């Protein structure tokens, strides 16, 4: 079975489209981030809190991926920003061509921050460049501190780790220091934030991170918050 | 890109090996179950509780899959049963050839219950038959009640849903009835158990389910517990 060369060809084609998307984001000054985690780590909830905190005048858009259902787009649309669901119908990750297709009638010149919420999967999405400026991995405290060592690829490729659901720390056997140490073993330069969407802890730091990252992408645009 | 025919070929080859494994399990009267869930849903912890509860005289063996690390095998070996780690090195699921290879020097005639713990991934493992008698999907209450609708394939193909970490119900916005209803929408005949490994709730029902299922596979062998 000639699988590896075919995977290389698929990834090569993906990389070509991703490079073209990256060039378009650069031209329009759009910061594109790609959120990746296990199912249920809190990507959609973090996005709800993010959209809720941003002034409606901000030029933010979301593409949210799932295998089935439009649930996440429904949850996110109520904040008034453009949100589009990408339903993969079985595919375990988003790829660059899906992004290109779903951006077709959006003008990137009108978008300062484009957030992509990937399919819930800590493995496969790490292989697919979507042209994003940064991958961001979420890990909830209920999942265990060993995950960076078990799933190193996504932790190695992500600029930022957001440790979510810290409000549950009193009730779960999660060693926060060990989790952070494991992440740094895989990716020494990784930035790490601790967030509880329920209590609001760390949301300010998260919004500041996004703003700082966006300024780096397009220093002349208006501040997000 | 000619991806679909190649995937069919790979899955066809996998199915051929899985069928041969299934025949071997049948001949030896071995019950093989395949545990699948997101990372951090508690597969290894459930197995720890299971092995701890079983008499050492029982003929139970475990194959545990991960992308990297031997952590889970280390955790499980201390109960005295044969345990072998399958490290996939990047692959997002176990396939039948990995099982065949790792069983090579084990005699199935000496194993009444073979538990396979798949790679933590709610998507890809559902496509790979390992010759098991039953797939079992775990869903922790921290992941959200919408998961059966978002990841229908694995819920459709699993005989049993184990809802884990029920001790965390007071602290998370998880609607147990809705989760079970969503699972039944995808798979009307699905059996469902609720388990807290921390408190011990539901473990007796889980062990009884395994025993009942094993009796169905090989009615003449000695009871597990």
Interface residues (C-beta under 8 A of the other chain):
Chain A: X1 X2 X3 X6 X9 X10 X13 X38 X39 X40 X66 X67 X68 X69 X71 X90 X92 X119 X120 X121 X122 X123 X124 X140 X142 X143 X144 X146 X147 X149 X150 X151 X152 X153 X165 X167 X168 X171 X172
Chain B: X1 X2 X3 X6 X9 X10 X13 X38 X39 X40 X66 X67 X68 X69 X71 X90 X92 X119 X120 X121 X122 X123 X124 X140 X142 X143 X144 X146 X147 X149 X150 X151 X152 X153 X165 X167 X168 X171 X172
